């Protein structure tokens, strides 16, 4: 451990400078105007993998954005760890809410502020630096393979094809991912499950053109009003989702599981203070920790229609739109939930409008085993690095490829994240604590050490 900390201490500024260079690339996969920047980011990642000591580094083309692959095979008889991450980031909008430019990393209060700082550039870059550390100190105890993709934020549409076509190259004993969070440095944790996702866009059309709200108002259905009513009807007075069949396959936690989950440190007063809300909201009968990790949800991610410019324009709009995401839990299927949503939305729409539901992407919920060699290795690594046993938690987010890896490669995943729930992922002023960045680089080599030892 002393050798690890010594190497990190001697290279702290260089590690940070390199991360800043990576964060300056506006690698937004959702917007085609950033296509060239996406390619430059992939090239940067490939260069850093080579510099760290990886071999057979390749920028692998896909039908979308490329996947960066690299490996270091110490001995074919040794266990192999497949490290996954993604170099694409969420759009930075709304720009006016950023205190500093999203692609000019800035340090405030020992935190790095930039789009992608935590999700996932800062976190996957910890693995490259930890790998460099093991190579430079001659302590790499197992084979390591890297697969860093560029389409996670838009559903990883081409990753499945790549994985199925490269099963031999990607063959490993475990997938290691740092794209999740922990409770805090004082309370380290390991996520043992992730929710799935169904993401759709809805369109409501009324008249064939925008109308004068004085001439036609009161005679023609307003699509914005109708859409608002449809969305509001998706939850009942107890905040349960009203889509028929939505909960049919939900895997309920046992009383013991719920009890264990709620042992995780949680301060509701601080939670509300951080978000500047006076009251929390959610499904009746469940705690906040249960609602955010083990219960399915339906949220509106964006809604628009009509005139939203400066000043006033008395218009009755022709169309209204919304983007809606549903987080899913074990035994729910993203394809089935998308179908149920579409049928329900179409059935409850009044005849005064036409509706259209367009599925975007989805992913399946997963639960990772806590009795595996890999999970135990992560526990031992965190115990040595932090001096505390990690608390098992359930993650509220989605990483669709975890289920894909299990299906295509037949291997489980360890979710060893070092971000925080308060890191403003997908929001303005995304951040990553510098202390967490360095702590990740210190802890990851210990995972490899214990995974190799326990695999013997």
C-alpha positions in Angstrom: 0.0 0.0 0.0 2.9 2.4 0.8 4.4 1.8 -2.7 1.0 2.6 -4.3 0.5 5.8 -2.3 4.1 6.9 -3.0 3.6 6.6 -6.8 0.3 8.5 -6.6 1.8 11.2 -4.5 4.8 11.6 -6.9 2.5 11.9 -9.9 -0.5 13.7 -8.6 -0.2 16.8 -10.6 0.5 14.9 -13.9 -2.5 12.7 -13.3 -4.7 15.8 -12.8 -3.3 17.6 -15.8 -3.9 14.6 -18.1 -7.5 14.3 -16.8 -8.0 18.0 -17.5 -6.8 17.5 -21.1 -9.4 14.7 -21.5 -12.2 16.8 -20.0 -11.6 19.6 -22.5 -12.9 17.4 -25.4 -16.6 18.1 -25.9 -17.4 14.5 -26.6 -21.2 14.7 -26.7 -22.4 11.6 -28.4 -26.0 12.8 -28.6 -25.2 15.7 -30.9 -23.7 15.0 -34.4 -22.0 18.4 -34.5 -19.4 17.0 -32.0 -18.5 14.1 -34.3 -14.9 15.3 -34.9 -14.4 15.9 -31.2 -15.6 12.3 -30.5 -12.9 11.0 -32.8 -10.2 13.1 -31.1 -11.3 11.9 -27.7 -11.0 8.3 -28.8 -7.5 9.0 -30.1 -6.5 10.6 -26.8 -7.7 7.6 -24.8 -5.8 5.2 -27.1 -2.6 7.3 -26.7 -2.9 7.2 -22.9 -3.5 3.5 -22.9 -0.3 2.9 -24.9 1.7 5.3 -22.7 0.5 3.4 -19.6 1.8 0.2 -21.1 -1.2 -1.4 -22.8 -0.6 -3.5 -25.9 -2.7 -4.2 -29.0 -4.3 -0.8 -28.6 -6.9 -0.2 -31.3 -9.6 2.3 -32.1 -12.3 -0.1 -33.3 -14.9 1.4 -35.7 -18.6 0.7 -35.2 -21.7 1.9 -37.0 -21.6 4.8 -34.6 -18.7 6.1 -32.6 -15.5 4.0 -32.1 -14.6 1.7 -29.2 -11.1 2.0 -27.8 -9.5 -1.4 -26.9 -6.2 -2.3 -25.2 -4.8 -5.1 -23.2 -1.9 -6.4 -21.2 -1.6 -10.2 -21.1 0.8 -11.2 -18.3 0.1 -14.9 -18.6 -2.8 -16.7 -20.4 -3.1 -19.0 -17.4 -3.8 -16.0 -15.0 -7.2 -14.5 -14.4 -8.3 -11.6 -16.6 -10.2 -8.4 -15.7 -12.1 -6.5 -18.4 -12.3 -2.8 -17.5 -15.2 -1.0 -19.1 -15.8 2.8 -19.3 -17.1 5.4 -21.7 -15.6 8.6 -23.1 -18.8 10.2 -24.3 -20.7 12.7 -22.1 -24.1 14.2 -21.7 -24.9 17.5 -23.5 -23.9 20.4 -21.3 -27.2 22.4 -21.6 -28.4 24.6 -20.1 -25.2 26.5 -20.5 -26.3 29.5 -18.6 -26.5 27.5 -15.4 -22.8 26.6 -15.4 -20.6 28.7 -13.1 -17.6 28.0 -15.3 -17.5 26.7 -18.9 -18.4 22.9 -19.0 -15.4 21.9 -21.1 -12.9 24.1 -19.3 -12.2 22.1 -16.1 -12.0 24.3 -13.0 -11.1 23.4 -9.4 -13.2 24.9 -6.7 -13.2 23.7 -3.1 -10.9 20.7 -4.1 -13.5 19.6 -6.7 -13.1 19.3 -10.5 -16.0 21.0 -12.3 -16.5 19.9 -15.9 -18.9 17.9 -18.0 -17.8 14.3 -17.7 -15.6 14.9 -14.6 -17.3 12.0 -12.8 -19.5 10.5 -15.6 -17.3 8.8 -16.7 -14.1 10.4 -17.8 -12.7 10.9 -14.3 -13.7 7.4 -13.2 -12.4 5.4 -16.2 -9.2 7.5 -16.2 -8.5 6.3 -12.7 -8.2 2.8 -14.2 -5.7 3.9 -16.8 -3.6 5.6 -14.2 -3.9 2.6 -11.8 -2.8 0.4 -14.6 0.2 2.6 -15.3 1.1 2.5 -11.6 1.1 -1.4 -11.7 3.1 -1.4 -14.8 5.7 1.1 -13.5 6.0 -0.7 -10.2 6.0 -4.2 -11.7 3.0 -5.2 -9.6 0.4 -6.1 -12.3 -0.8 -9.5 -10.9 -3.3 -10.5 -13.7 -4.3 -9.9 -17.3 -6.1 -6.6 -17.9 -8.3 -5.6 -20.9 -9.8 -2.2 -21.5 -12.9 -1.5 -23.5 -13.8 2.3 -23.5 -16.8 3.1 -25.7 -18.3 6.3 -27.0 -22.1 5.7 -27.0 -23.1 4.9 -23.4 -25.0 8.2 -23.0 -27.1 7.3 -26.1 -27.9 3.7 -25.3 -24.7 1.8 -26.4 -26.5 0.8 -29.6 -23.4 -0.7 -31.3 -21.7 -2.2 -28.3 -23.7 -5.4 -28.5 -22.5 -6.1 -32.0 -18.9 -5.4 -31.0 -19.1 -7.7 -28.0 -20.7 -10.5 -29.9 -18.1 -10.3 -32.7 -15.2 -10.1 -30.3 -16.0 -12.7 -27.6 -12.5 -14.3 -27.7 -10.7 -11.0 -27.5 -12.9 -9.8 -24.6 -12.8 -13.2 -22.8 -12.3 -12.4 -19.1 -13.2 -13.6 -15.6 -15.0 -10.4 -14.4 -16.0 -7.0 -15.7 -14.8 -4.1 -13.5 -16.7 -0.8 -13.9 -16.3 2.6 -12.1 -19.4 4.4 -13.4 -21.3 4.5 -10.2 -21.2 6.2 -6.8 -20.3 5.5 -3.2 -21.9 7.0 -0.2 -18.8 9.0 0.8 -15.1 8.7 1.6 -16.1 8.3 5.2 -18.7 5.6 4.3 -17.3 3.6 1.3 -19.8 1.4 -0.4 -20.2 -1.0 -3.3 -23.3 -1.1 -5.5 -24.8 -4.5 -5.8 -27.5 -3.7 -8.4 -28.6 -1.2 -11.0 -32.0 -0.3 -12.4 -32.9 -0.9 -16.0 -34.3 1.8 -18.4 -37.0 2.4 -20.9 -36.7 5.8 -22.6 -39.4 7.2 -24.9 -40.4 10.4 -26.6 -44.0 11.3 -27.0 -45.7 13.6 -29.5 -49.2 15.0 -29.2 -50.7 16.7 -32.2 -53.9 18.8 -32.3 -54.7 21.2 -35.2 -52.6 21.1 -38.4 -51.0 24.4 -37.6 -50.4 26.9 -34.7 -53.6 28.9 -34.1 -54.6 32.3 -32.7 -55.5 31.5 -29.1 -58.3 34.1 -29.1 -59.9 33.0 -32.3 -59.7 29.2 -31.7 -59.2 28.9 -27.9 -62.0 27.1 -26.3 -63.0 25.3 -29.5 -59.8 23.2 -30.3 -57.9 21.0 -27.9 -54.5 22.5 -26.9 -51.8 19.7 -27.2 -49.8 21.2 -24.4 -52.7 21.0 -22.0 -53.6 17.5 -23.1 -50.0 16.3 -22.7 -49.8 17.8 -19.2 -53.0 15.9 -18.2 -51.8 12.7 -19.7 -48.5 12.9 -17.9 -50.2 13.9 -14.6 -52.4 10.8 -14.9 -49.3 8.5 -14.9 -49.2 8.7 -11.1 -52.0 8.2 -8.6 -52.4 10.0 -5.2 -49.9 7.6 -3.6 -47.4 8.2 -6.4 -47.8 4.7 -7.8 -47.5 4.5 -11.6 -50.9 3.9 -13.2 -49.8 2.0 -16.3 -51.7 -1.3 -16.3 -49.3 -4.2 -15.7 -46.4 -2.0 -14.9 -45.7 -3.7 -11.5 -46.7 -7.2 -12.5 -43.1 -8.6 -12.6 -41.5 -6.4 -10.0 -39.2 -8.4 -7.7 -40.2 -7.3 -4.2 -37.5 -7.2 -1.5 -37.9 -9.3 1.6 -38.3 -7.6 5.0 -34.7 -8.6 5.8 -33.4 -7.1 2.5 -35.3 -3.9 3.2 -33.9 -3.7 6.7 -30.3 -4.2 5.5 -30.7 -1.6 2.7 -32.0 1.0 5.1 -28.9 0.6 7.4 -26.9 2.7 5.0 -26.1 6.2 6.4 -28.8 8.7 5.3 -29.6 12.1 6.7 -33.0 13.3 5.3 -32.4 16.9 6.6 -29.1 17.1 4.7 -30.6 15.4 1.7 -33.3 18.1 1.5 -30.9 20.9 2.3 -28.5 19.8 -0.5 -31.4 19.9 -3.1 -33.1 23.0 -1.5 -36.5 21.3 -1.3 -38.7 21.5 1.8 -40.3 18.1 1.3 -39.5 14.8 -0.5 -41.8 13.0 -3.0 -42.2 9.4 -3.9 -44.0 6.1 -3.9 -46.0 5.7 -0.6 -44.8 3.0 1.7 -41.1 3.1 0.8 -38.1 5.0 2.2 -35.9 7.3 0.1 -33.2 4.6 -0.2 -35.7 2.1 -1.4 -37.3 4.5 -3.9 -34.0 5.5 -5.5 -32.5 2.0 -5.7 -35.1 -0.8 -5.6 -38.4 0.7 -7.0 -39.4 1.4 -10.6 -40.0 5.1 -11.5 -41.5 7.2 -14.3 -40.0 10.7 -14.8 -40.4 13.4 -17.4 -37.0 14.5 -18.6 -38.1 17.3 -20.9 -41.4 18.9 -22.1 -42.0 21.5 -24.7 -44.5 23.0 -27.1 -45.8 26.3 -28.3 -44.1 29.7 -27.9 -41.2 29.8 -25.4 -39.3 32.9 -26.7 -39.1 36.4 -25.3 -42.2 38.4 -24.7 -45.7 37.2 -25.5 -47.3 35.3 -28.4 -50.9 34.3 -28.0 -50.7 31.0 -29.8 -52.6 27.7 -29.5 -49.8 25.3 -30.5 -50.2 22.5 -33.0 -47.8 20.1 -31.2 -46.4 19.2 -27.8 -43.6 16.9 -26.9 -42.0 15.2 -23.9 -39.1 12.8 -23.2 -39.9 10.2 -20.5 -37.7 7.7 -18.8 -38.7 4.8 -16.7 -36.2 3.1 -14.4 -36.8 -0.6 -13.9 -36.0 -3.2 -11.3 -35.3 -6.9 -11.4 -37.7 -9.0 -13.5 -39.0 -6.0 -15.4 -38.2 -6.0 -19.1 -37.4 -2.8 -20.9 -39.1 -4.0 -24.1 -42.3 -5.0 -22.2 -42.4 -1.8 -20.2 -42.0 0.3 -23.4 -44.9 -1.7 -25.0 -47.1 -1.2 -21.9 -46.4 2.5 -21.8 -47.2 2.9 -25.5 -50.4 1.0 -25.3 -51.5 3.0 -22.2 -50.6 6.4 -23.6 -52.5 5.7 -26.8 -55.5 4.4 -25.0 -56.0 7.3 -22.6 -55.4 10.0 -25.2 -58.6 11.9 -26.1 -59.9 11.8 -29.7 -59.3 15.5 -30.0 -55.6 14.8 -30.5 -53.3 12.3 -32.2 -50.4 10.8 -30.2 -47.2 9.1 -31.2 -44.7 7.2 -29.0 -41.1 6.8 -30.2 -38.9 4.4 -28.2 -35.3 5.7 -27.9 -33.3 3.1 -26.0 -33.4 0.8 -23.0 -31.5 -1.5 -20.8 -32.2 -4.3 -18.3 -31.9 -4.2 -14.5 -29.2 -6.3 -12.9 -28.2 -7.6 -9.5 -24.5 -8.5 -8.9 -23.6 -11.4 -6.6 -22.0 -10.5 -3.3 -20.5 -13.9 -2.7 -18.3 -14.0 -5.8 -14.5 -13.9 -5.7 -14.5 -10.6 -7.5 -16.9 -8.9 -5.1 -14.8 -10.2 -2.2 -11.7 -8.8 -3.8 -13.4 -5.4 -4.1 -14.4 -5.6 -0.4 -10.8 -6.4 0.6 -9.4 -3.6 -1.6 -11.7 -1.0 -0.1 -11.1 -2.2 3.4 -7.3 -1.8 3.0 -7.5 1.5 1.2 -10.2 3.1 3.3 -9.8 1.2 6.5 -13.5 0.4 6.5 -15.7 -2.4 5.1 -17.8 -1.2 2.2 -21.5 -0.9 2.7 -23.6 -2.8 0.0 -26.0 -0.5 -1.8 -28.4 -0.5 -4.8 -27.8 2.0 -7.6 -30.6 4.1 -9.0 -29.0 4.6 -12.4 -28.7 2.3 -15.3 -25.7 0.8 -17.2 -27.4 -1.3 -19.8 -24.3 -3.1 -20.9 -23.9 -4.9 -17.6 -26.7 -7.3 -18.6 -25.2 -7.5 -22.1 -21.8 -8.6 -20.7 -23.5 -11.4 -18.7 -25.5 -12.6 -21.7 -22.8 -12.4 -24.3 -19.6 -13.1 -22.3 -21.1 -15.1 -19.4 -19.4 -13.0 -16.8 -20.5 -10.9 -13.8 -19.6 -7.3 -13.1 -18.2 -5.5 -10.1 -19.5 -2.0 -9.7 -16.7 -0.2 -7.9 -17.5 3.5 -8.3 -15.9 6.5 -6.6 -18.3 9.3 -7.5 -20.9 10.8 -5.2 -24.7 11.1 -5.7 -24.1 14.9 -5.3 -21.8 15.1 -8.3 -24.5 16.6 -10.5 -24.4 13.9 -13.1 -26.3 14.9 -16.2 -26.7 18.4 -14.7 -24.9 21.8 -14.9 -21.8 22.0 -12.7 -21.0 18.3 -12.8 -18.1 17.7 -10.4 -15.7 15.0 -9.1 -13.8 15.4 -5.8 -10.1 15.4 -6.4 -9.7 13.2 -3.3 -12.0 10.6 -4.8 -10.1 10.6 -8.0 -6.8 9.9 -6.2 -8.5 7.4 -3.9 -9.7 5.4 -6.9 -6.2 5.2 -8.3 -5.0 3.9 -5.0 -7.8 1.3 -4.5 -8.0 -0.2 -8.0 -4.5 -1.9 -7.9 -5.6 -3.6 -4.6 -8.6 -5.0 -6.4 -6.4 -6.6 -9.0 -4.1 -7.9 -6.3 -6.8 -9.6 -4.3 -8.7 -10.8 -7.3 -5.6 -12.6 -8.5 -4.9 -14.0 -5.0 -8.5 -15.2 -4.4 -8.6 -16.8 -7.9 -5.8 -19.2 -7.3 
